Amino acid sequence: MNTLLKKLCALTGVLLLVLALAAPAYAAAPDGAPAAEEQAQDDSIGLKAIAAGIAVGVAAAGGAVGMGLATAKSAEGIARQPEAEGKIRTMLMLGLVFIETAIIYALLVVILIIFVL
């Protein structure tokens, strides 16, 4: 668990570094800069795309980690107590459904960000 936490911290640090280095690219205006309203609209679309990408990425990564841990622990439980396989498998499927539901909710939020806001 300690190595997983270290990897997660390193991944978060790399993500923050990439976002920090990309910030000046958004601040620079091109030579033939459009009107202020068009520029604001373009910035809004770009920021929506970035927010949607980050939201889906975090939801998918969190869901994948959760599903992997749940599957590993259920396989470990079945290996320890083969007679409880039915109950363990039922609880695993129920847990996976709840995790997948959370990911689908994140996808719906992203769709709302793109088309409504």
Residue pairs with C-beta under 8 A, 6 or more apart in sequence:
26 43
26 46
29 39
33 39
34 42
48 113
48 114
48 117
49 114
51 110
51 113
52 110
52 113
52 114
55 106
55 109
55 110
55 113
56 106
56 107
56 110
58 106
59 102
59 103
59 106
59 107
60 103
63 99
63 100
63 102
63 103
66 99
67 96
67 99
67 100
70 92
70 95
70 96
70 99
71 92
71 96
74 88
74 89
74 91
74 92
77 84
77 88
78 84
78 85
78 88
78 89
81 88
